């Protein structure tokens, strides 16, 4: 039972709400949290975002409209969300999900503060217009 100990709170239900982009997780102790897909993507525990030590974190930007396409079980201790931006390497243990839920407001505000300081945006950048469209169509020779 990797990752579990006597203090681990076990989810009894995990539901994806696609329209509102919220993952709802309910625990056996009666607590329930609604975590936005964006929040979960921003706080991915993957090494590519967290780095391999303090100060190596990569600020996640442009994730406002990210979706979770599906969630895979990882043993009996975690889930792996498959995000619409291709990210699929974050393993969210039961303890991590619980702690994200419990500390959601403080974590989110700290993220927004870091984002503002870095001049980043929650919105993905607009794709550049196609050259042909920018010139009003393409010319045939």
N, C-alpha and C positions, 0 to 999 in steps of 0.2 A: 504494500500500500504506500507507494512513493508519495511524499509530500503531505501525508495525513498524520496528525497526532491527535491527542485527546481534546485539544482546544479547537480543532478545525470544525468550522460550521459547514455542514453539507447542504448543498442546494436540493430542494425537493422538486423544483420546477424552474425551467429556463424557457422563456418564450421570446420569439422575435416578433415585433410589431413592425412590419415593413412600411406601412403607410406613414407612421410617425417616426420611423427610424430609431426605435428604442428596443433594447434587450431588457426584458424583465426577469429578474432572478429572485426567487423566494427561497428562504432558508428554513430549516427544520425548527429553528427557535422562534419563528413567526415574523422575522424581519424580511422585508421585501424592498428591492431597489429597482429603479428604472434608470438605466444607463444608456445615454444616447450612443448611437453608432460612432459619431464623431468623437465623443469622449473616450470610448474604448479604443478607437484607432489612435488617438493622440497619446494615450497612456499604454500603448502596446509594450509588453515586457520583452520584446525581441531584442537581441543583441544589436541588430542593425540600427535600432532607434535609441536604445539605452546605452550603447557602447559597452566596453568591457571594464569600465572603472569610472570613478567620479570625474566629472568634467568632460566626458566623452559623449554625452547625450546629444542627440540630433533633434533640434526643434522641429516638430511636425507641423507643417503648414498646408493650407488648402484642402482641409478634410471635411468641411461643412456638409457636403452632400454625399459623402461616402456611404455606401450600403454594405450590409453584411449579406452575402449571397447564401451562405449556409454556415452551420456550426458543426464541427466534428468533435466527438468525444475523444479524450486522451486518457486511456485507462479509467480509473475511478477517482481521479484527482484534479482533472482540468478539462477545459474546452479549447478548441482552436477555431476562432472565427475566420472565415474566408471573406475578405473584404473586396469590394468592387474595384479597388485600385490595384489589385493583384497582391496585396500584402496578405500573407498566410503563415508567417513564422512565429507569431506570438502565441504562447501557451498561457492561458489565464487559469491559474489554479483557483481552487475554491477559496483559499485564504486571500488571494489577490482580489477576486471579485468582491468578496465581503468588505475588504479594506477600501477598495475603490468606491463602493456604495456608501460606506460609513463616512468617508472623507471627501465625497464628491464635490461639495461646495468649495472647500478650501483648495483642493487640487485644481478645480476649474478656474478659480480666480487667479491662482498662481500662474497657470498656463496663459490666461489672457494677459496678465501683466508681462510675462516673458515675451509673448507674441508682439505686444505693443512696443516693448523696448527694442526688439529686433526689427521692427518695421514690417513684420510679417502679416499675413492675412489668413483668415479662416476659409476664404474662397479660393478655389483653384484659379490659376491664371487663364485668361481667355486665350484660345488658340489663335495664332496669327491668321489674318484673312488670306485666302488664296490669292496669288498674284493676278490671275486672270480676272477674278471678281473685283479686285481692287482697281483694275484698269477698265472696268466696265464690260468685260467679256473678252474672248480671245479672237484674235484676227486670223483669218484663213488666208493663206498665200496662194 
